Structures are given as structure tokens and as C-alpha cells.
Amino acid sequence: FRTECSMDMGMAYTFGAEIQKDPVKGYLYFQQAAKDSSGEMGQMAKHALDHLSRTMSPDQLKKAEEMSRHR
């Protein structure tokens, strides 16, 4: 069982605030987390990715997708 992504609430809140400021960075993080994690953590990362891709502006989404291709 892997818990590499477990965070306390303060950490999660800070992380949420960071994503608000830079959704592109959040998108790339969750995309990587979805690849690297299994089970529940993988599902959570996929849900976060879905949510971000619906709430980001089209320009941000395009930028995030381009950056993820060049990793």
C-alpha cells in the first residue's frame, strides 16, 4: 500500500491555494500523480485532473497539455 500522496489538511489547503494561483502546475502535478499512483490515490488524482480541465481557461488548458507533451 502506497501513501506517497497523503497530506494533512493544512497541506491540502495550501496546495489548493497554489493550484488556484497556477492551475497549469496543478494540472501537470495531478497528471503525473494519476500515472504514478494506484488505487484510491490514482482515482483522486484523475478526479482532480477532470475538475481542473473543466475549470481552467481554454488558454491554460492548452498550455498545460502542451507542457505535458514535452515532459
mmCIF file as Biopython writes it, N, C-alpha, C and O atoms, coordinates in Angstrom:
data_model
#
loop_
_atom_site.group_PDB
_atom_site.id
_atom_site.type_symbol
_atom_site.label_atom_id
_atom_site.label_alt_id
_atom_site.label_comp_id
_atom_site.label_asym_id
_atom_site.label_entity_id
_atom_site.label_seq_id
_atom_site.pdbx_PDB_ins_code
_atom_site.Cartn_x
_atom_site.Cartn_y
_atom_site.Cartn_z
_atom_site.occupancy
_atom_site.B_iso_or_equiv
_atom_site.auth_seq_id
_atom_site.auth_asym_id
_atom_site.pdbx_PDB_model_num
ATOM 1   N N  . PHE A ? 1  ? 0.848   -1.208 0.000   1.0 0.0 1  A 1 
ATOM 2   C CA . PHE A ? 1  ? 0.000   0.000  0.000   1.0 0.0 1  A 1 
ATOM 3   C C  . PHE A ? 1  ? 0.874   1.245  0.000   1.0 0.0 1  A 1 
ATOM 4   O O  . PHE A ? 1  ? 1.732   1.405  0.868   1.0 0.0 1  A 1 
ATOM 5   N N  . ARG A ? 2  ? 0.659   2.124  -0.968  1.0 0.0 2  A 1 
ATOM 6   C CA . ARG A ? 2  ? 1.495   3.318  -1.075  1.0 0.0 2  A 1 
ATOM 7   C C  . ARG A ? 2  ? 0.770   4.557  -0.570  1.0 0.0 2  A 1 
ATOM 8   O O  . ARG A ? 2  ? -0.389  4.785  -0.916  1.0 0.0 2  A 1 
ATOM 9   N N  . THR A ? 3  ? 1.436   5.342  0.233   1.0 0.0 3  A 1 
ATOM 10  C CA . THR A ? 3  ? 0.823   6.565  0.769   1.0 0.0 3  A 1 
ATOM 11  C C  . THR A ? 3  ? 1.658   7.796  0.434   1.0 0.0 3  A 1 
ATOM 12  O O  . THR A ? 3  ? 1.686   8.761  1.197   1.0 0.0 3  A 1 
ATOM 13  N N  . GLU A ? 4  ? 2.336   7.758  -0.712  1.0 0.0 4  A 1 
ATOM 14  C CA . GLU A ? 4  ? 3.229   8.862  -1.040  1.0 0.0 4  A 1 
ATOM 15  C C  . GLU A ? 4  ? 2.499   10.191 -1.228  1.0 0.0 4  A 1 
ATOM 16  O O  . GLU A ? 4  ? 3.127   11.248 -1.159  1.0 0.0 4  A 1 
ATOM 17  N N  . CYS A ? 5  ? 1.201   10.158 -1.460  1.0 0.0 5  A 1 
ATOM 18  C CA . CYS A ? 5  ? 0.471   11.401 -1.708  1.0 0.0 5  A 1 
ATOM 19  C C  . CYS A ? 5  ? -0.349  11.868 -0.506  1.0 0.0 5  A 1 
ATOM 20  O O  . CYS A ? 5  ? -1.096  12.841 -0.606  1.0 0.0 5  A 1 
ATOM 21  N N  . SER A ? 6  ? -0.215  11.177 0.633   1.0 0.0 6  A 1 
ATOM 22  C CA . SER A ? 6  ? -1.056  11.573 1.772   1.0 0.0 6  A 1 
ATOM 23  C C  . SER A ? 6  ? -0.606  12.927 2.309   1.0 0.0 6  A 1 
ATOM 24  O O  . SER A ? 6  ? 0.590   13.196 2.430   1.0 0.0 6  A 1 
ATOM 25  N N  . MET A ? 7  ? -1.582  13.775 2.629   1.0 0.0 7  A 1 
ATOM 26  C CA . MET A ? 7  ? -1.289  15.124 3.112   1.0 0.0 7  A 1 
ATOM 27  C C  . MET A ? 7  ? -2.226  15.440 4.271   1.0 0.0 7  A 1 
ATOM 28  O O  . MET A ? 7  ? -3.344  14.927 4.330   1.0 0.0 7  A 1 
ATOM 29  N N  . ASP A ? 8  ? -1.774  16.274 5.179   1.0 0.0 8  A 1 
ATOM 30  C CA . ASP A ? 8  ? -2.699  16.740 6.209   1.0 0.0 8  A 1 
ATOM 31  C C  . ASP A ? 8  ? -3.547  17.876 5.646   1.0 0.0 8  A 1 
ATOM 32  O O  . ASP A ? 8  ? -3.295  18.352 4.538   1.0 0.0 8  A 1 
ATOM 33  N N  . MET A ? 9  ? -4.545  18.308 6.399   1.0 0.0 9  A 1 
ATOM 34  C CA . MET A ? 9  ? -5.486  19.304 5.892   1.0 0.0 9  A 1 
ATOM 35  C C  . MET A ? 9  ? -4.807  20.639 5.577   1.0 0.0 9  A 1 
ATOM 36  O O  . MET A ? 9  ? -5.138  21.274 4.575   1.0 0.0 9  A 1 
ATOM 37  N N  . GLY A ? 10 ? -3.874  21.067 6.408   1.0 0.0 10 A 1 
ATOM 38  C CA . GLY A ? 10 ? -3.171  22.329 6.159   1.0 0.0 10 A 1 
ATOM 39  C C  . GLY A ? 10 ? -2.414  22.280 4.847   1.0 0.0 10 A 1 
ATOM 40  O O  . GLY A ? 10 ? -2.429  23.228 4.062   1.0 0.0 10 A 1 
ATOM 41  N N  . MET A ? 11 ? -1.756  21.163 4.628   1.0 0.0 11 A 1 
ATOM 42  C CA . MET A ? 11 ? -1.000  20.963 3.398   1.0 0.0 11 A 1 
ATOM 43  C C  . MET A ? 11 ? -1.958  20.974 2.201   1.0 0.0 11 A 1 
ATOM 44  O O  . MET A ? 11 ? -1.678  21.608 1.183   1.0 0.0 11 A 1 
ATOM 45  N N  . ALA A ? 12 ? -3.085  20.271 2.329   1.0 0.0 12 A 1 
ATOM 46  C CA . ALA A ? 12 ? -4.063  20.210 1.245   1.0 0.0 12 A 1 
ATOM 47  C C  . ALA A ? 12 ? -4.613  21.609 0.935   1.0 0.0 12 A 1 
ATOM 48  O O  . ALA A ? 12 ? -4.804  21.963 -0.228  1.0 0.0 12 A 1 
ATOM 49  N N  . TYR A ? 13 ? -4.862  22.396 1.982   1.0 0.0 13 A 1 
ATOM 50  C CA . TYR A ? 13 ? -5.376  23.745 1.777   1.0 0.0 13 A 1 
ATOM 51  C C  . TYR A ? 13 ? -4.347  24.607 1.048   1.0 0.0 13 A 1 
ATOM 52  O O  . TYR A ? 13 ? -4.682  25.312 0.096   1.0 0.0 13 A 1 
ATOM 53  N N  . THR A ? 14 ? -3.100  24.546 1.499   1.0 0.0 14 A 1 
ATOM 54  C CA . THR A ? 14 ? -2.019  25.303 0.862   1.0 0.0 14 A 1 
ATOM 55  C C  . THR A ? 14 ? -1.882  24.896 -0.596  1.0 0.0 14 A 1 
ATOM 56  O O  . THR A ? 14 ? -1.731  25.736 -1.483  1.0 0.0 14 A 1 
ATOM 57  N N  . PHE A ? 15 ? -1.938  23.585 -0.824  1.0 0.0 15 A 1 
ATOM 58  C CA . PHE A ? 15 ? -1.817  23.057 -2.173  1.0 0.0 15 A 1 
ATOM 59  C C  . PHE A ? 15 ? -2.970  23.564 -3.041  1.0 0.0 15 A 1 
ATOM 60  O O  . PHE A ? 15 ? -2.765  23.945 -4.193  1.0 0.0 15 A 1 
ATOM 61  N N  . GLY A ? 16 ? -4.184  23.566 -2.478  1.0 0.0 16 A 1 
ATOM 62  C CA . GLY A ? 16 ? -5.352  24.078 -3.193  1.0 0.0 16 A 1 
ATOM 63  C C  . GLY A ? 16 ? -5.175  25.537 -3.582  1.0 0.0 16 A 1 
ATOM 64  O O  . GLY A ? 16 ? -5.540  25.941 -4.686  1.0 0.0 16 A 1 
ATOM 65  N N  . ALA A ? 17 ? -4.616  26.327 -2.672  1.0 0.0 17 A 1 
ATOM 66  C CA . ALA A ? 17 ? -4.371  27.744 -2.940  1.0 0.0 17 A 1 
ATOM 67  C C  . ALA A ? 17 ? -3.339  27.908 -4.057  1.0 0.0 17 A 1 
ATOM 68  O O  . ALA A ? 17 ? -3.469  28.789 -4.907  1.0 0.0 17 A 1 
ATOM 69  N N  . GLU A ? 18 ? -2.317  27.055 -4.047  1.0 0.0 18 A 1 
ATOM 70  C CA . GLU A ? 18 ? -1.301  27.094 -5.106  1.0 0.0 18 A 1 
ATOM 71  C C  . GLU A ? 18 ? -1.919  26.806 -6.476  1.0 0.0 18 A 1 
ATOM 72  O O  . GLU A ? 18 ? -1.589  27.457 -7.467  1.0 0.0 18 A 1 
ATOM 73  N N  . ILE A ? 19 ? -2.816  25.824 -6.516  1.0 0.0 19 A 1 
ATOM 74  C CA . ILE A ? 19 ? -3.470  25.460 -7.780  1.0 0.0 19 A 1 
ATOM 75  C C  . ILE A ? 19 ? -4.353  26.599 -8.277  1.0 0.0 19 A 1 
ATOM 76  O O  . ILE A ? 19 ? -4.448  26.839 -9.480  1.0 0.0 19 A 1 
ATOM 77  N N  . GLN A ? 20 ? -5.002  27.301 -7.340  1.0 0.0 20 A 1 
ATOM 78  C CA . GLN A ? 20 ? -5.799  28.468 -7.728  1.0 0.0 20 A 1 
ATOM 79  C C  . GLN A ? 20 ? -4.910  29.488 -8.439  1.0 0.0 20 A 1 
ATOM 80  O O  . GLN A ? 20 ? -5.309  30.084 -9.439  1.0 0.0 20 A 1 
ATOM 81  N N  . LYS A ? 21 ? -3.703  29.680 -7.911  1.0 0.0 21 A 1 
ATOM 82  C CA . LYS A ? 21 ? -2.779  30.655 -8.495  1.0 0.0 21 A 1 
ATOM 83  C C  . LYS A ? 21 ? -2.199  30.162 -9.813  1.0 0.0 21 A 1 
ATOM 84  O O  . LYS A ? 21 ? -2.019  30.941 -10.749 1.0 0.0 21 A 1 
ATOM 85  N N  . ASP A ? 22 ? -1.907  28.861 -9.885  1.0 0.0 22 A 1 
ATOM 86  C CA . ASP A ? 22 ? -1.251  28.314 -11.073 1.0 0.0 22 A 1 
ATOM 87  C C  . ASP A ? 22 ? -1.867  26.963 -11.450 1.0 0.0 22 A 1 
ATOM 88  O O  . ASP A ? 22 ? -1.299  25.911 -11.157 1.0 0.0 22 A 1 
ATOM 89  N N  . PRO A ? 23 ? -3.045  27.003 -12.111 1.0 0.0 23 A 1 
ATOM 90  C CA . PRO A ? 23 ? -3.728  25.765 -12.476 1.0 0.0 23 A 1 
ATOM 91  C C  . PRO A ? 23 ? -2.901  24.866 -13.389 1.0 0.0 23 A 1 
ATOM 92  O O  . PRO A ? 23 ? -3.048  23.644 -13.360 1.0 0.0 23 A 1 
ATOM 93  N N  . VAL A ? 24 ? -2.033  25.467 -14.198 1.0 0.0 24 A 1 
ATOM 94  C CA . VAL A ? 24 ? -1.209  24.683 -15.121 1.0 0.0 24 A 1 
ATOM 95  C C  . VAL A ? 24 ? -0.285  23.750 -14.332 1.0 0.0 24 A 1 
ATOM 96  O O  . VAL A ? 24 ? -0.145  22.573 -14.663 1.0 0.0 24 A 1 
ATOM 97  N N  . LYS A ? 25 ? 0.342   24.293 -13.286 1.0 0.0 25 A 1 
ATOM 98  C CA . LYS A ? 25 ? 1.211   23.490 -12.439 1.0 0.0 25 A 1 
ATOM 99  C C  . LYS A ? 25 ? 0.418   22.366 -11.767 1.0 0.0 25 A 1 
ATOM 100 O O  . LYS A ? 25 ? 0.886   21.230 -11.680 1.0 0.0 25 A 1 
ATOM 101 N N  . GLY A ? 26 ? -0.777  22.693 -11.298 1.0 0.0 26 A 1 
ATOM 102 C CA . GLY A ? 26 ? -1.639  21.690 -10.670 1.0 0.0 26 A 1 
ATOM 103 C C  . GLY A ? 26 ? -2.021  20.587 -11.638 1.0 0.0 26 A 1 
ATOM 104 O O  . GLY A ? 26 ? -2.024  19.408 -11.284 1.0 0.0 26 A 1 
ATOM 105 N N  . TYR A ? 27 ? -2.341  20.976 -12.856 1.0 0.0 27 A 1 
ATOM 106 C CA . TYR A ? 27 ? -2.718  20.015 -13.899 1.0 0.0 27 A 1 
ATOM 107 C C  . TYR A ? 27 ? -1.579  19.026 -14.135 1.0 0.0 27 A 1 
ATOM 108 O O  . TYR A ? 27 ? -1.801  17.816 -14.182 1.0 0.0 27 A 1 
ATOM 109 N N  . LEU A ? 28 ? -0.364  19.545 -14.282 1.0 0.0 28 A 1 
ATOM 110 C CA . LEU A ? 28 ? 0.804   18.697 -14.530 1.0 0.0 28 A 1 
ATOM 111 C C  . LEU A ? 28 ? 1.075   17.783 -13.339 1.0 0.0 28 A 1 
ATOM 112 O O  . LEU A ? 28 ? 1.434   16.618 -13.509 1.0 0.0 28 A 1 
ATOM 113 N N  . TYR A ? 29 ? 0.901   18.325 -12.126 1.0 0.0 29 A 1 
ATOM 114 C CA . TYR A ? 29 ? 1.107   17.523 -10.917 1.0 0.0 29 A 1 
ATOM 115 C C  . TYR A ? 29 ? 0.120   16.359 -10.870 1.0 0.0 29 A 1 
ATOM 116 O O  . TYR A ? 29 ? 0.510   15.210 -10.661 1.0 0.0 29 A 1 
ATOM 117 N N  . PHE A ? 30 ? -1.160  16.666 -11.066 1.0 0.0 30 A 1 
ATOM 118 C CA . PHE A ? 30 ? -2.180  15.612 -10.976 1.0 0.0 30 A 1 
ATOM 119 C C  . PHE A ? 30 ? -2.061  14.608 -12.109 1.0 0.0 30 A 1 
ATOM 120 O O  . PHE A ? 30 ? -2.364  13.428 -11.931 1.0 0.0 30 A 1 
ATOM 121 N N  . GLN A ? 31 ? -1.625  15.068 -13.264 1.0 0.0 31 A 1 
ATOM 122 C CA . GLN A ? 31 ? -1.417  14.151 -14.375 1.0 0.0 31 A 1 
ATOM 123 C C  . GLN A ? 31 ? -0.332  13.137 -14.020 1.0 0.0 31 A 1 
ATOM 124 O O  . GLN A ? 31 ? -0.474  11.941 -14.272 1.0 0.0 31 A 1 
ATOM 125 N N  . GLN A ? 32 ? 0.752   13.638 -13.431 1.0 0.0 32 A 1 
ATOM 126 C CA . GLN A ? 32 ? 1.835   12.755 -13.000 1.0 0.0 32 A 1 
ATOM 127 C C  . GLN A ? 32 ? 1.364   11.834 -11.877 1.0 0.0 32 A 1 
ATOM 128 O O  . GLN A ? 32 ? 1.671   10.642 -11.877 1.0 0.0 32 A 1 
ATOM 129 N N  . ALA A ? 33 ? 0.624   12.385 -10.926 1.0 0.0 33 A 1 
ATOM 130 C CA . ALA A ? 33 ? 0.124   11.594 -9.796  1.0 0.0 33 A 1 
ATOM 131 C C  . ALA A ? 33 ? -0.803  10.484 -10.280 1.0 0.0 33 A 1 
ATOM 132 O O  . ALA A ? 33 ? -0.778  9.375  -9.746  1.0 0.0 33 A 1 
ATOM 133 N N  . ALA A ? 34 ? -1.619  10.778 -11.288 1.0 0.0 34 A 1 
ATOM 134 C CA . ALA A ? 34 ? -2.530  9.767  -11.832 1.0 0.0 34 A 1 
ATOM 135 C C  . ALA A ? 34 ? -1.745  8.623  -12.464 1.0 0.0 34 A 1 
ATOM 136 O O  . ALA A ? 34 ? -2.162  7.467  -12.392 1.0 0.0 34 A 1 
ATOM 137 N N  . LYS A ? 35 ? -0.608  8.943  -13.085 1.0 0.0 35 A 1 
ATOM 138 C CA . LYS A ? 35 ? 0.242   7.912  -13.690 1.0 0.0 35 A 1 
ATOM 139 C C  . LYS A ? 35 ? 0.955   7.085  -12.628 1.0 0.0 35 A 1 
ATOM 140 O O  . LYS A ? 35 ? 1.059   5.864  -12.745 1.0 0.0 35 A 1 
ATOM 141 N N  . ASP A ? 36 ? 1.449   7.765  -11.585 1.0 0.0 36 A 1 
ATOM 142 C CA . ASP A ? 36 ? 2.309   7.129  -10.586 1.0 0.0 36 A 1 
ATOM 143 C C  . ASP A ? 36 ? 1.553   6.400  -9.483  1.0 0.0 36 A 1 
ATOM 144 O O  . ASP A ? 36 ? 2.092   5.479  -8.869  1.0 0.0 36 A 1 
ATOM 145 N N  . SER A ? 37 ? 0.320   6.798  -9.226  1.0 0.0 37 A 1 
ATOM 146 C CA . SER A ? 37 ? -0.409  6.250  -8.082  1.0 0.0 37 A 1 
ATOM 147 C C  . SER A ? 37 ? -1.374  5.165  -8.514  1.0 0.0 37 A 1 
ATOM 148 O O  . SER A ? 37 ? -1.824  5.116  -9.659  1.0 0.0 37 A 1 
ATOM 149 N N  . SER A ? 38 ? -1.674  4.302  -7.568  1.0 0.0 38 A 1 
ATOM 150 C CA . SER A ? 38 ? -2.650  3.254  -7.863  1.0 0.0 38 A 1 
ATOM 151 C C  . SER A ? 38 ? -3.798  3.352  -6.868  1.0 0.0 38 A 1 
ATOM 152 O O  . SER A ? 38 ? -3.714  4.070  -5.873  1.0 0.0 38 A 1 
ATOM 153 N N  . GLY A ? 39 ? -4.857  2.629  -7.148  1.0 0.0 39 A 1 
ATOM 154 C CA . GLY A ? 39 ? -5.994  2.571  -6.228  1.0 0.0 39 A 1 
ATOM 155 C C  . GLY A ? 39 ? -6.641  3.924  -5.998  1.0 0.0 39 A 1 
ATOM 156 O O  . GLY A ? 39 ? -6.867  4.687  -6.937  1.0 0.0 39 A 1 
ATOM 157 N N  . GLU A ? 40 ? -6.935  4.211  -4.737  1.0 0.0 40 A 1 
ATOM 158 C CA . GLU A ? 40 ? -7.682  5.408  -4.368  1.0 0.0 40 A 1 
ATOM 159 C C  . GLU A ? 40 ? -6.947  6.698  -4.725  1.0 0.0 40 A 1 
ATOM 160 O O  . GLU A ? 40 ? -7.565  7.655  -5.189  1.0 0.0 40 A 1 
ATOM 161 N N  . MET A ? 41 ? -5.629  6.728  -4.513  1.0 0.0 41 A 1 
ATOM 162 C CA . MET A ? 41 ? -4.869  7.938  -4.834  1.0 0.0 41 A 1 
ATOM 163 C C  . MET A ? 41 ? -4.905  8.222  -6.334  1.0 0.0 41 A 1 
ATOM 164 O O  . MET A ? 41 ? -5.021  9.375  -6.752  1.0 0.0 41 A 1 
ATOM 165 N N  . GLY A ? 42 ? -4.805  7.182  -7.127  1.0 0.0 42 A 1 
ATOM 166 C CA . GLY A ? 42 ? -4.891  7.349  -8.575  1.0 0.0 42 A 1 
ATOM 167 C C  . GLY A ? 42 ? -6.236  7.897  -9.001  1.0 0.0 42 A 1 
ATOM 168 O O  . GLY A ? 42 ? -6.321  8.761  -9.874  1.0 0.0 42 A 1 
ATOM 169 N N  . GLN A ? 43 ? -7.295  7.384  -8.371  1.0 0.0 43 A 1 
ATOM 170 C CA . GLN A ? 43 ? -8.651  7.862  -8.677  1.0 0.0 43 A 1 
ATOM 171 C C  . GLN A ? 43 ? -8.809  9.328  -8.288  1.0 0.0 43 A 1 
ATOM 172 O O  . GLN A ? 43 ? -9.379  10.121 -9.037  1.0 0.0 43 A 1 
ATOM 173 N N  . MET A ? 44 ? -8.298  9.681  -7.105  1.0 0.0 44 A 1 
ATOM 174 C CA . MET A ? 44 ? -8.396  11.070 -6.651  1.0 0.0 44 A 1 
ATOM 175 C C  . MET A ? 44 ? -7.663  12.003 -7.600  1.0 0.0 44 A 1 
ATOM 176 O O  . MET A ? 44 ? -8.151  13.089 -7.909  1.0 0.0 44 A 1 
ATOM 177 N N  . ALA A ? 45 ? -6.493  11.582 -8.061  1.0 0.0 45 A 1 
ATOM 178 C CA . ALA A ? 45 ? -5.722  12.406 -8.992  1.0 0.0 45 A 1 
ATOM 179 C C  . ALA A ? 45 ? -6.474  12.574 -10.308 1.0 0.0 45 A 1 
ATOM 180 O O  . ALA A ? 45 ? -6.483  13.662 -10.885 1.0 0.0 45 A 1 
ATOM 181 N N  . LYS A ? 46 ? -7.109  11.496 -10.788 1.0 0.0 46 A 1 
ATOM 182 C CA . LYS A ? 46 ? -7.887  11.579 -12.038 1.0 0.0 46 A 1 
ATOM 183 C C  . LYS A ? 46 ? -9.077  12.524 -11.886 1.0 0.0 46 A 1 
ATOM 184 O O  . LYS A ? 46 ? -9.371  13.307 -12.790 1.0 0.0 46 A 1 
ATOM 185 N N  . HIS A ? 47 ? -9.767  12.449 -10.731 1.0 0.0 47 A 1 
ATOM 186 C CA . HIS A ? 47 ? -10.899 13.347 -10.488 1.0 0.0 47 A 1 
ATOM 187 C C  . HIS A ? 47 ? -10.431 14.798 -10.443 1.0 0.0 47 A 1 
ATOM 188 O O  . HIS A ? 47 ? -11.085 15.683 -10.996 1.0 0.0 47 A 1 
ATOM 189 N N  . ALA A ? 48 ? -9.293  15.041 -9.782  1.0 0.0 48 A 1 
ATOM 190 C CA . ALA A ? 48 ? -8.754  16.402 -9.690  1.0 0.0 48 A 1 
ATOM 191 C C  . ALA A ? 48 ? -8.397  16.917 -11.085 1.0 0.0 48 A 1 
ATOM 192 O O  . ALA A ? 48 ? -8.632  18.081 -11.411 1.0 0.0 48 A 1 
ATOM 193 N N  . LEU A ? 49 ? -7.829  16.036 -11.895 1.0 0.0 49 A 1 
ATOM 194 C CA . LEU A ? 49 ? -7.465  16.394 -13.261 1.0 0.0 49 A 1 
ATOM 195 C C  . LEU A ? 49 ? -8.713  16.748 -14.078 1.0 0.0 49 A 1 
ATOM 196 O O  . LEU A ? 49 ? -8.724  17.744 -14.802 1.0 0.0 49 A 1 
ATOM 197 N N  . ASP A ? 50 ? -9.757  15.932 -13.959 1.0 0.0 50 A 1 
ATOM 198 C CA . ASP A ? 50 ? -11.026 16.213 -14.644 1.0 0.0 50 A 1 
ATOM 199 C C  . ASP A ? 50 ? -11.581 17.567 -14.225 1.0 0.0 50 A 1 
ATOM 200 O O  . ASP A ? 50 ? -11.989 18.375 -15.059 1.0 0.0 50 A 1 
ATOM 201 N N  . HIS A ? 51 ? -11.587 17.799 -12.910 1.0 0.0 51 A 1 
ATOM 202 C CA . HIS A ? 51 ? -12.125 19.053 -12.379 1.0 0.0 51 A 1 
ATOM 203 C C  . HIS A ? 51 ? -11.320 20.243 -12.904 1.0 0.0 51 A 1 
ATOM 204 O O  . HIS A ? 51 ? -11.887 21.238 -13.355 1.0 0.0 51 A 1 
ATOM 205 N N  . LEU A ? 52 ? -10.006 20.128 -12.839 1.0 0.0 52 A 1 
ATOM 206 C CA . LEU A ? 52 ? -9.152  21.220 -13.321 1.0 0.0 52 A 1 
ATOM 207 C C  . LEU A ? 52 ? -9.363  21.492 -14.798 1.0 0.0 52 A 1 
ATOM 208 O O  . LEU A ? 52 ? -9.436  22.648 -15.213 1.0 0.0 52 A 1 
ATOM 209 N N  . SER A ? 53 ? -9.460  20.439 -15.594 1.0 0.0 53 A 1 
ATOM 210 C CA . SER A ? 53 ? -9.596  20.649 -17.037 1.0 0.0 53 A 1 
ATOM 211 C C  . SER A ? 53 ? -10.935 21.298 -17.385 1.0 0.0 53 A 1 
ATOM 212 O O  . SER A ? 53 ? -11.062 21.923 -18.437 1.0 0.0 53 A 1 
ATOM 213 N N  . ARG A ? 54 ? -11.938 21.156 -16.506 1.0 0.0 54 A 1 
ATOM 214 C CA . ARG A ? 54 ? -13.223 21.830 -16.733 1.0 0.0 54 A 1 
ATOM 215 C C  . ARG A ? 54 ? -13.221 23.266 -16.233 1.0 0.0 54 A 1 
ATOM 216 O O  . ARG A ? 54 ? -13.974 24.099 -16.737 1.0 0.0 54 A 1 
ATOM 217 N N  . THR A ? 55 ? -12.371 23.566 -15.233 1.0 0.0 55 A 1 
ATOM 218 C CA . THR A ? 55 ? -12.409 24.901 -14.628 1.0 0.0 55 A 1 
ATOM 219 C C  . THR A ? 55 ? -11.315 25.841 -15.140 1.0 0.0 55 A 1 
ATOM 220 O O  . THR A ? 55 ? -11.393 27.052 -14.931 1.0 0.0 55 A 1 
ATOM 221 N N  . MET A ? 56 ? -10.306 25.296 -15.803 1.0 0.0 56 A 1 
ATOM 222 C CA . MET A ? 56 ? -9.238  26.132 -16.353 1.0 0.0 56 A 1 
ATOM 223 C C  . MET A ? 56 ? -9.742  26.885 -17.584 1.0 0.0 56 A 1 
ATOM 224 O O  . MET A ? 56 ? -10.675 26.448 -18.258 1.0 0.0 56 A 1 
ATOM 225 N N  . SER A ? 57 ? -9.112  28.016 -17.863 1.0 0.0 57 A 1 
ATOM 226 C CA . SER A ? 57 ? -9.456  28.712 -19.102 1.0 0.0 57 A 1 
ATOM 227 C C  . SER A ? 57 ? -8.903  27.894 -20.270 1.0 0.0 57 A 1 
ATOM 228 O O  . SER A ? 57 ? -7.946  27.139 -20.098 1.0 0.0 57 A 1 
ATOM 229 N N  . PRO A ? 58 ? -9.502  28.042 -21.462 1.0 0.0 58 A 1 
ATOM 230 C CA . PRO A ? 58 ? -9.010  27.293 -22.627 1.0 0.0 58 A 1 
ATOM 231 C C  . PRO A ? 58 ? -7.515  27.512 -22.884 1.0 0.0 58 A 1 
ATOM 232 O O  . PRO A ? 58 ? -6.810  26.583 -23.280 1.0 0.0 58 A 1 
ATOM 233 N N  . ASP A ? 59 ? -7.033  28.743 -22.657 1.0 0.0 59 A 1 
ATOM 234 C CA . ASP A ? 59 ? -5.609  29.028 -22.848 1.0 0.0 59 A 1 
ATOM 235 C C  . ASP A ? 59 ? -4.739  28.243 -21.868 1.0 0.0 59 A 1 
ATOM 236 O O  . ASP A ? 59 ? -3.709  27.683 -22.243 1.0 0.0 59 A 1 
ATOM 237 N N  . GLN A ? 60 ? -5.175  28.212 -20.601 1.0 0.0 60 A 1 
ATOM 238 C CA . GLN A ? 60 ? -4.420  27.478 -19.580 1.0 0.0 60 A 1 
ATOM 239 C C  . GLN A ? 60 ? -4.397  25.985 -19.896 1.0 0.0 60 A 1 
ATOM 240 O O  . GLN A ? 60 ? -3.361  25.332 -19.779 1.0 0.0 60 A 1 
ATOM 241 N N  . LEU A ? 61 ? -5.536  25.462 -20.292 1.0 0.0 61 A 1 
ATOM 242 C CA . LEU A ? 61 ? -5.633  24.039 -20.601 1.0 0.0 61 A 1 
ATOM 243 C C  . LEU A ? 61 ? -4.718  23.684 -21.770 1.0 0.0 61 A 1 
ATOM 244 O O  . LEU A ? 61 ? -4.016  22.673 -21.738 1.0 0.0 61 A 1 
ATOM 245 N N  . LYS A ? 62 ? -4.735  24.522 -22.796 1.0 0.0 62 A 1 
ATOM 246 C CA . LYS A ? 62 ? -3.878  24.300 -23.961 1.0 0.0 62 A 1 
ATOM 247 C C  . LYS A ? 62 ? -2.403  24.313 -23.552 1.0 0.0 62 A 1 
ATOM 248 O O  . LYS A ? 62 ? -1.625  23.456 -23.971 1.0 0.0 62 A 1 
ATOM 249 N N  . LYS A ? 63 ? -2.033  25.292 -22.731 1.0 0.0 63 A 1 
ATOM 250 C CA . LYS A ? 63 ? -0.655  25.404 -22.247 1.0 0.0 63 A 1 
ATOM 251 C C  . LYS A ? 63 ? -0.271  24.155 -21.440 1.0 0.0 63 A 1 
ATOM 252 O O  . LYS A ? 63 ? 0.812   23.602 -21.632 1.0 0.0 63 A 1 
ATOM 253 N N  . ALA A ? 64 ? -1.146  23.717 -20.549 1.0 0.0 64 A 1 
ATOM 254 C CA . ALA A ? 64 ? -0.872  22.539 -19.713 1.0 0.0 64 A 1 
ATOM 255 C C  . ALA A ? 64 ? -0.693  21.289 -20.577 1.0 0.0 64 A 1 
ATOM 256 O O  . ALA A ? 64 ? 0.210   20.487 -20.337 1.0 0.0 64 A 1 
ATOM 257 N N  . GLU A ? 65 ? -1.553  21.129 -21.575 1.0 0.0 65 A 1 
ATOM 258 C CA . GLU A ? 65 ? -1.453  19.960 -22.458 1.0 0.0 65 A 1 
ATOM 259 C C  . GLU A ? 65 ? -0.163  19.988 -23.270 1.0 0.0 65 A 1 
ATOM 260 O O  . GLU A ? 65 ? 0.469   18.952 -23.477 1.0 0.0 65 A 1 
ATOM 261 N N  . GLU A ? 66 ? 0.226   21.179 -23.729 1.0 0.0 66 A 1 
ATOM 262 C CA . GLU A ? 66 ? 1.488   21.304 -24.469 1.0 0.0 66 A 1 
ATOM 263 C C  . GLU A ? 66 ? 2.678   20.973 -23.573 1.0 0.0 66 A 1 
ATOM 264 O O  . GLU A ? 66 ? 3.592   20.258 -23.985 1.0 0.0 66 A 1 
ATOM 265 N N  . MET A ? 67 ? 2.663   21.500 -22.339 1.0 0.0 67 A 1 
ATOM 266 C CA . MET A ? 67 ? 3.763   21.235 -21.406 1.0 0.0 67 A 1 
ATOM 267 C C  . MET A ? 67 ? 3.857   19.765 -21.051 1.0 0.0 67 A 1 
ATOM 268 O O  . MET A ? 67 ? 4.953   19.224 -20.909 1.0 0.0 67 A 1 
ATOM 269 N N  . SER A ? 68 ? 2.712   19.118 -20.907 1.0 0.0 68 A 1 
ATOM 270 C CA . SER A ? 68 ? 2.732   17.699 -20.526 1.0 0.0 68 A 1 
ATOM 271 C C  . SER A ? 68 ? 3.294   16.822 -21.647 1.0 0.0 68 A 1 
ATOM 272 O O  . SER A ? 68 ? 3.849   15.756 -21.381 1.0 0.0 68 A 1 
ATOM 273 N N  . ARG A ? 69 ? 3.154   17.264 -22.881 1.0 0.0 69 A 1 
ATOM 274 C CA . ARG A ? 69 ? 3.716   16.509 -24.004 1.0 0.0 69 A 1 
ATOM 275 C C  . ARG A ? 69 ? 5.244   16.601 -24.051 1.0 0.0 69 A 1 
ATOM 276 O O  . ARG A ? 69 ? 5.915   15.703 -24.559 1.0 0.0 69 A 1 
ATOM 277 N N  . HIS A ? 70 ? 5.780   17.701 -23.512 1.0 0.0 70 A 1 
ATOM 278 C CA . HIS A ? 70 ? 7.227   17.918 -23.585 1.0 0.0 70 A 1 
ATOM 279 C C  . HIS A ? 70 ? 7.980   17.414 -22.368 1.0 0.0 70 A 1 
ATOM 280 O O  . HIS A ? 70 ? 9.181   17.652 -22.247 1.0 0.0 70 A 1 
ATOM 281 N N  . ARG A ? 71 ? 7.303   16.726 -21.467 1.0 0.0 71 A 1 
ATOM 282 C CA . ARG A ? 71 ? 7.964   16.237 -20.249 1.0 0.0 71 A 1 
ATOM 283 C C  . ARG A ? 71 ? 8.769   15.009 -20.535 1.0 0.0 71 A 1 
ATOM 284 O O  . ARG A ? 71 ? 9.395   14.457 -19.630 1.0 0.0 71 A 1 
#
